[in-house]
């Protein structure tokens, strides 16, 4: 009996050691893959797919490591972005409840920056919306007004994501660990905001449009019926908190697209390439003086 018990204990310990070694080997392999993905992305090479099955929380932990690989080139963390909270067609490589990624300082471009089509490989022009954190109380804020009080500005925000993968290899976990393929973000002049029911209504119902260099409206819409910005902030805050992260004053929170996306490159499955030399996003109804808030991406043709 004693010998049988001893053999069982030895067998169990052997399994633990072997299992631990296998996990360590897998972690080493994943780390190497992420280092290669980061190097490929910053050097405009196609990223390989991420073929590891794991819980979403673990994929986010690997996203943290991916960002560490990218920081020497792409800069420090200056905020977070999210997507998948609008009523439009969902992205099959986003988790159904939404996705979260980092904004790094090297991704940011000033309003009016000129880019070339060659500055991305699979990039597209995306009209977004962002807030700036004003107070650390956002981490524990309960009501919508409490969350709004912890934000100090709306920041006009447009983006060029660049999900440049080997064809057919993109996955949900791969999109998470690759930080959503974030390449460039463009910010306009911040608009100070208040924390009142009137401001909540203003934020939930403002209108917007994208115009070209001839002031021609490319597409327009309203935040009403799209997504409620404060609810997306709440989701992002909660997701970060579950991941052991806290928001800090000054960080940007990009809430995802507001329904106006245009391709930069020919041959995209999303549609024809955008031909104009400017993509100017305007928000209406957020400034007391009636002037639109804007952010502009110029395209060198």
Phi, psi and omega in degrees: 000315180296320180293322179297315179297319180297317179297322179295318180294316179298318179297319179296315179296322178297317178298320180296315181296313180297317179297319179296320179295320179295319178296320178296320178295319179295318179298319177298318179295315180298317180300319178295319179297318181294320176300320179291319179299316180297317180295319178297317183295312184290342178254017172062037172252153180299135175278141173283154178294161180250108193260015184269127174276130181196160174299153182301321180300324178289322176301321178294326176294324176287331174301320177303318180289323177302317180296325177296323176294326185276338187303319180302330179261320189262351173096186185276163179290125178237002179166191183221157178229159177215166179200170178088018182252004181266166182277001180289179179303133182284156174271126183295343179258017171256143170302145185299333181273358182117168184226152180232142176216177179266151164250124179253152187301325181288350176277340189280138175233149179285157175307131178087002178301140176262131178240164173253156176303326182288354179283358171216165181252324178228028189288154174218152181276127186228123175279124184234188179212139184217154170245164170243133179288133180252337185209143181292350177297347178300334183291339180234002183301141185256297185281165177301320180292325177295318177296315179300322180295336180272001175252139184248351182199151164267136180241113174305132194216125173230161191215155167235090170291158182219071182284082189258092184243160166301136185306134175077009185250001182281141182219173178298306180297324178294323177293322178295306186293331179276013178056037176064015181065033183290125182245303184221141175229142185238132185238136175265189181291125180298146178249113178301143182233160176254179182237070182226162175304325179297321178291322176301315179296319180298317181292325183282346189231005183295157180255163183207164176202158169247134181236158177261190184292347178260013183064021176277131179286120178279317178195151180221170180186188180224146176292334179298122181086358178266278166215160178266112188307317183294326178293326177289322174300317179300314179300315181296316178300314181295319180296318177295318181297319177296335179269007178079025183242152178238144174280147182237148176306138180097343181287147176268144176235103177272127190262000177104174190290152179250025168098008180234105181231136177226139180285147175265333190249146174293151174079013179283141177293346180280346181141182183292157180289143176291129187259345184284165182261005179211145176230096186251114179268128178236136173253138180242137175097010180256340179257142180293332182277000177085350180287142177289149168273138188223157166213138189233135170248121175264144184240118180281108180269000000 
